[in-house]
Amino acid sequence: MQQASFHLSLPCHNISETQSFYVDVLGAAIGRSTTQWLDIDLFGNQITFTVAGPFSFQFKSYKFEEAILPSFHFGVLVSAAQWNMLLERVRVESLELPVNTSFLQDKPGTHRSFFVEDPNGYMVEFKHFHNPEEVFSSDT
């Protein structure tokens, strides 16, 4: 079985300051990024920072490609078989899937994602990268 990597998405005030801290101070690697979001490779785990203004739970979402995604979420990167099994389990339970789509189609980092809300109101994302070596690819 593939070892799962952790994915965490957090709001931030400033992309360049955030990048400087994680890359220059902690020695982490940078992955894909834009002026609005940044992927950090922290010991093989993916942390995505999105510009969302001052820290506040009032900023519930952001736009990535054509999907509206929850700003506050965490998730795990899984194999295709695990992703399909988890999706089927969620569907059997008739849980709402606010997002179930592919991202970065035909680009490095192409992946399938679905989100589901836990009983505490936390959004949990499950991602499957078509090519696991592209999790931190910087070509977008």
C-alpha positions as CSV (number, residue, x, y, z in Angstrom):
1,M,0.0,0.0,0.0
2,Q,1.2,3.5,-0.8
3,Q,2.1,5.7,2.2
4,A,-0.3,8.5,2.4
5,S,1.0,12.1,2.4
6,F,-0.8,14.8,4.3
7,H,-2.4,17.8,2.7
8,L,-3.4,21.0,4.6
9,S,-4.8,24.2,3.2
10,L,-4.5,27.4,5.2
11,P,-5.3,31.1,4.6
12,C,-2.4,33.6,4.6
13,H,-1.8,37.3,4.4
14,N,1.1,37.5,2.0
15,I,2.3,34.8,-0.4
16,S,5.9,36.1,-0.7
17,E,6.4,36.4,3.1
18,T,4.9,32.9,3.5
19,Q,7.1,31.5,0.8
20,S,10.2,33.2,2.3
21,F,9.5,31.7,5.8
22,Y,8.9,28.1,4.6
23,V,11.6,28.0,1.9
24,D,14.3,30.3,3.3
25,V,13.9,29.7,7.0
26,L,12.7,26.1,7.2
27,G,14.3,24.9,4.0
28,A,11.1,23.5,2.5
29,A,10.7,23.2,-1.3
30,I,8.2,25.2,-3.3
31,G,5.7,23.5,-5.6
32,R,3.1,25.1,-7.9
33,S,2.2,28.7,-7.1
34,T,0.4,31.8,-8.4
35,T,0.0,35.2,-6.9
36,Q,-3.0,33.9,-4.9
37,W,-1.8,30.5,-3.7
38,L,1.4,28.5,-3.0
39,D,2.1,24.8,-2.5
40,I,4.9,24.0,0.0
41,D,6.6,20.5,0.1
42,L,7.2,20.1,3.9
43,F,8.9,16.7,4.3
44,G,6.8,15.2,1.5
45,N,3.5,16.7,2.8
46,Q,1.6,19.3,0.9
47,I,0.6,22.6,2.5
48,T,-1.3,25.0,0.3
49,F,-1.5,28.6,1.4
50,T,-4.2,30.9,-0.1
51,V,-4.5,34.6,0.1
52,A,-7.7,35.1,2.1
53,G,-7.1,38.4,4.0
54,P,-6.9,38.6,7.7
55,F,-7.4,35.3,9.6
56,S,-11.1,34.9,9.9
57,F,-13.5,32.1,9.5
58,Q,-15.6,34.6,7.5
59,F,-13.5,33.8,4.4
60,K,-15.1,30.4,3.6
61,S,-14.0,29.8,0.1
62,Y,-11.6,30.7,-2.8
63,K,-11.7,30.0,-6.5
64,F,-9.3,27.5,-8.1
65,E,-9.8,27.0,-11.8
66,E,-13.6,27.0,-12.1
67,A,-14.4,25.4,-8.7
68,I,-15.2,27.2,-5.5
69,L,-13.2,25.5,-2.8
70,P,-13.4,25.8,1.0
71,S,-10.5,27.9,2.4
72,F,-10.3,25.9,5.6
73,H,-9.8,22.3,4.8
74,F,-7.4,19.4,5.3
75,G,-6.9,16.2,3.4
76,V,-4.8,13.3,2.4
77,L,-3.2,12.2,-0.9
78,V,-4.1,8.6,-1.7
79,S,-3.7,6.1,-4.5
80,A,-6.4,5.7,-7.3
81,A,-7.8,2.6,-5.6
82,Q,-8.0,4.2,-2.2
83,W,-9.6,7.4,-3.8
84,N,-12.3,5.3,-5.6
85,M,-13.0,3.2,-2.5
86,L,-13.4,6.4,-0.3
87,L,-15.6,8.0,-2.9
88,E,-17.8,4.9,-3.0
89,R,-18.1,4.8,0.8
90,V,-19.2,8.5,0.9
91,R,-21.7,7.9,-1.9
92,V,-23.2,4.8,-0.1
93,E,-23.7,7.0,2.9
94,S,-25.4,9.6,0.7
95,L,-23.1,12.3,2.0
96,E,-23.0,15.6,0.1
97,L,-20.0,16.2,-2.1
98,P,-19.7,19.9,-2.6
99,V,-16.7,19.4,-4.9
100,N,-15.9,16.3,-6.9
101,T,-13.8,17.2,-10.0
102,S,-10.4,17.1,-11.7
103,F,-7.9,19.9,-11.5
104,L,-5.0,21.0,-13.7
105,Q,-6.3,18.8,-16.5
106,D,-3.5,18.0,-19.0
107,K,-0.9,19.9,-16.9
108,P,1.7,18.8,-14.4
109,G,-0.1,18.0,-11.2
110,T,-3.4,16.7,-12.7
111,H,-5.4,15.3,-9.9
112,R,-8.9,14.3,-8.8
113,S,-10.3,15.7,-5.6
114,F,-13.5,15.4,-3.7
115,F,-14.5,17.1,-0.5
116,V,-16.8,15.9,2.3
117,E,-17.8,17.6,5.5
118,D,-17.2,15.8,8.8
119,P,-19.6,16.0,11.8
120,N,-17.7,18.9,13.2
121,G,-18.1,21.0,10.1
122,Y,-14.5,20.5,8.9
123,M,-14.1,20.0,5.1
124,V,-11.9,17.0,4.3
125,E,-10.3,16.6,0.9
126,F,-9.2,13.4,-0.7
127,K,-6.8,13.8,-3.7
128,H,-5.4,11.4,-6.2
129,F,-2.6,12.6,-8.4
130,H,-2.5,10.9,-11.8
131,N,1.3,11.0,-11.6
132,P,2.4,11.0,-7.9
133,E,5.8,12.5,-8.9
134,E,4.0,15.7,-9.9
135,V,2.5,16.5,-6.4
136,F,5.0,19.4,-6.1
137,S,5.5,20.2,-9.8
138,S,6.0,23.9,-10.3
139,D,4.9,23.9,-14.0
140,T,1.3,25.2,-14.2
